[in-house]
Amino acid sequence: MLIACSKRNALIAFICFIMTNALLAVHAGQLNIQLENDGIFANDGNYTNGFSFAWESKPLLSHQHEQPASMPTLFQLQHYIRLPITQTHSAWGLKISQRMWTPNNIDIIEPQSDDRPYAALLEVESHTVDYGPKFAQKSWLALGTIGPNSKAEYFQKKIHALIGSTTPLGWHYQVQQQITLQFAYEVDALVFRSNKFIEKPSPHNQWEVSSYSHIALGNFNTEASLGLLFRWGSKLNKTFGRLSSHFGHIGNTTQIINSNSFTVFTRLQLGYRFNDLTIDGELPYESHVDIEHNQAKAAIGINWIIDNYMITWSLNSYTRAYRSDNKSWYSYGSLTLSSEI
């Protein structure tokens, strides 16, 4: 009991510390609220829901090997972990998020040893970014808790009761309580960007192809992936690197683009996952589920800026997370609402 309280107090202290460091330097930025759910595909299993509330600072002009003077000390230390590539703007931010995973059949009260277990993660995360017209890099540092303290059971039951959906009955057998620590890093590099089209009625539209690599290290999951991103729209050089495969990350765009803008994007990604607490975490029953190490993801979406607001919407698909799953692909929808402050 004392150990559990100590871990909980450590998490609360960390949250308060980074929030204080960031808020002392906040003058402007972009707020993001992201919602992800698989209900749009009439499904309720595997990765079933995600929510994040994030803030990213106003992008500041920066120079190679220099730290932005107004960046809080905690973020300056994190910002040192980066490649010496040329950047135009630097920024930093905070995020609090909750994600949950369930078996495919959630109206069974007994443990399901041959299906994915119930699991949920509550995290607080700091990030630093460098944006340029051809290169971008981002790093994330997160502290979280997986298990009952994530409060996923409470939220899912309340929401399902509100919308009249199936009541999840097996949260008593979820992955057990554990503190998580994660570090992630991503680099984007432009492959090709077209000249502006001369055809009317969209004289400023371009298309581009970029590549990215993403790594995640930690006891929650460790994985490495490579991907390609295709975008079509306007002012692509000013918004390069704002999209990410990392959950909950939407870069500050509303304070860079001063007029309405519309972009279509699609993303393809291949990766290898070494461990995943939502699959191999400690359980109160014997599980026969083994992690599927090879992973693939695909997404298609839009990014729409209207004055000081932005809407990012996408449909996302990913391959099975455990070997014995008889379903090859799963999908979910993602909606992010952003506003300049």
Buried (B, 14 or more C-beta within 10 A) or exposed (E): EEEEEEBBEEBEEBBEEBBEBBEEBBEEBBBBBBEBBBBEEEBBBBBBBBBBBBBBBBBBEBEEEEBBEEBBEBBBEBBEEBEEBEBBBBBBBBBBBBBBBBBBBBEEEEBBEEBBBBBBBBBBBBBBBBBBBBBBBBBBBBBBBBBBBBEBBEBBBEEBEEEEEEEBBBBEBBBBBBBBBBBBBBBBBBEEBEEEBEEEEEEEBBBBEBEBBBBBBBBBBBBBBEBBBBBBBBBBEBBBBBBBBBBBBBBBBBBBBEEEBBBBBBBBBBBEBEBBBBBBBEBEEEBEBEBBEEBBBBBBBEBBBEEBEBBBBBBBBBBBBBEEBEEEEBBBBBBBBBBBE
